[in-house]
Amino acid sequence: MKVTPDVIRCEFIGTDVKIAESSHHGNVGISGKIIDESRNTFTILCEGKRKTIVKDSSVFHFEFPDRTIAEIEGRLLAGRPEDRLKKTIKRLW
């Protein structure tokens, strides 16, 4: 998978994720599979337990099926999943 700004339009449910940075230090290092997504949170299945992580205050490492890893700031993912499709993204390169 080629990592472009359009990656924020992907469906993240079922994707492996790891929290790289967070304003809540207890969340750093949590990894697992995303099982649910709401406007402001991801629900991650981590070691058989559900963890709810706030998007705005975290940086995520997503691992896609082709083993590509993308680091995405949670503030870019904030909002309803269906509204992300309509978002326009500024290209920085």
Secondary structure by P-SEA (a helix, b strand, c coil): ccccccccccccccbbbbbccccccccccbbbbbccccccbbbbbcccbbbbbbcccbbbbbbccccbbbbbbcccccccccccccbbbbbcc
